[in-house]
Amino acid sequence: MTTETIWRDPLDDARRLAKPAEIFGVYFPARVEPYVFGIARSLSRDYGGGYWEFYALSNGGFYMAPAGDGPFGVSCANGYEGTMSSDALGIACCLYAYSHLSFGGPAALAEACATQYHLLREYMLGEHGEARAILAATD
């Protein structure tokens, strides 16, 4: 079994709207994006809003993360307490959101979120230096 490296592509202003719309349709601005922001607020007292970077993954995945480096103190209901970079926090928040939104609501949104959960998790496990912390936070 060969595994290919999954790479991320930061989305410029011209592609920021198109890529999420391609994946989530009208549900991105109405449901997905605000849900991710809410999760960030609930996981980190250090998160106070702001601009988020958007990334397309070479395996078809998508995620978003707060701009900047962090660090963010993170405290989860599962008992995880630690510090994450902004990129790791974004991945954790997207994984939470994708998982939750895959279990209800419109079928098209649920299916897109289930697919995105697995694609993002695959990237995180293979390529992210903070994979252990992200797993601990999302377990």
N, C-alpha and C positions, 0 to 999 in steps of 0.2 A: 504494500500500500504506500503510495507516494502522497506526500502532503505538499501542497503549494503554499507559499507565503501569501497571506492576505494583506493587502496594503490599503491604506486609507488615502482619500483624495479630498483635501479641504475644498468646500464649495464656495466659489466666488459669488459676488452679488447677483450675477446673471443666472446662476444655477440654484441659488438658495430657495427659491420658490418652486422651481420646476421639479427638483428631485423628490422632496417630500410629497408633493402633489401626485407625482407619478406612482409613489408607493402607497400612500394613505388616502389619496383623493381629497375630498372636502373635509374629511375628518381630522386632517393634520392641524389646521389652525383652530378648529372648534373643540377638539377632544385631546389629541395626542400632545401637542405642544404645552397647553396649560397644565395637563396632568404631570408632565415631566417637571415643569417649574414647581408645582406643588410638592412633588416628592423631594426635590432639592431643598425646599424650605423645611420640610419635615425631618430630613436626615442631617442637615447641617445648620447650626446656629450662625456659622460664618457666612453662609450664603445670603446675600441681600439683594438679589436680582441683578440685572445687567444684561449685556450682550452675550449671546451664545454663538459659538462656532458650529457649523454643520459639516458633516463628513459623509461621503459616499465610500463604501467599502468595495473592494474588487470582487467580492463574492456576491454582490447585490445588496448588501446590508447598508444601513444608514444609522447614524447616531449624531447626537448633539452634545456639546459640553460648554460650560461657562468659559468665556474668554479669559485668558491669563493662566497663571501657573498654580494658583492656590497658595498655600495648602488650605484644605478645608478639614476641620474637625468633623467627624461623622459619628453619629450615635444612632443605632438601629434598634427596632423593637425586638430583634432576635438576639440581642445582647452584644452585638459587635460594637466596639468603640475603637476608633483609630483616626488616622490622618490620611487624606488622599489628595492627589493632584486634582486640578480642575478636570482633566481628561478622564481620570478614573471615576470621579464623582459623576460626570456626565454619563459614562457607560453604565454605572450602577443605577442611576436614575432611569435611564432608558430601558434597562433590563426589567426593573420594577414595573414601569409603565407598560411595556410590551406584554409582560406576563399578565398583569391585571386586566388589561384591555382585551386580551385574547379569550377571556372567559365570559364575555357577555357583549351586549349591544349588537349593532348591525353585523351581519355575517361577514361582509366584505372587510370591515375594520378588524374583527376578531381574527380572520384568516391572515390579513396583512401583518398584524401584530405578532401572531404566533410564528410566522415565517421570519420576521425581523428579529425576534428574540433569539432564534437559533442561529441566524447568520451573525448577529452581534456577539453572541456567546462564543461561536467558533473563532472569530477574530480575537476576542479578548483572551481566550485560552492559549492561542498560538502565538500571539504577537505582543501582548501587553505586559510590561514589567510589573504592574500592580495587580496581576490576575488573582493572586491569593487574597489580597485585601478585598477586591471586588466580589470574589466568591464568598468570602466570610460575611460581607455586608448583605449579600443577596440570598444567602442560603436560608 
